[in-house]
């Protein structure tokens, strides 16, 4: 489907819903149980307990997540990057679903936060297959610290002490220059930290300006990367993105869907289910606003 065919609000809505149905078929064909459960819930009203049941397969006895949830970390042990993904999926379902999973995640966050405010990769996590960027990761870092703080706040899992530690780390490492001139992954922790309500207004303004500028310059690799920044944070940030830009990326997302119903990933093909659910959960948020 070309962008020219997605004309008018009703036509666009029908095209996106059809894309969601095809995306769900792709995820089921890929046996991507978790991603399929999320799409089935946010688009077609399926029982959110299916999301919890699928996510539990990646949970460890310590309440954390691993077991391949973060594709680029092979060790089964709990790690902060898998926790970030798990929390992001929990954002898509009602707060009263998955109480045990949420409680375990909250305990893991408290018990594994370092004094520097961050959550580090354990030696056990480092012992398995590890993508080069994770092998070279420097801690403490705004990512994952600010990401986990934001998502935990959005889910009512954060504690005051946890947020105080992350705030100290933010004040030590935050850079307006990164927000204005950095790369995609430089912006992610600022976007997700906005969920805490503690991101200074000047950073929020700069994020909105940068996202809009990148969109006007056609700098995003694909629609999913745009949606991750535009809709990955607080509502105030999303509201700062001009409606015309959002509409353009809605149309672009439909054109980027591949023949098998999934969306492409610029990374390892194993990330295609995550890319697919990323696009479709963002489109569901656009639809709700």
Helices and strands as residue ranges (DSSP letters): G 3-5, H 9-29, H 33-44, H 49-55, G 56-58, H 80-90, H 99-112, H 123-127, H 132-135, H 142-154, H 160-173, H 176-181, H 184-193, G 194-196, H 201-216, H 223-230, H 235-239, H 243-256, G 269-271, H 272-288
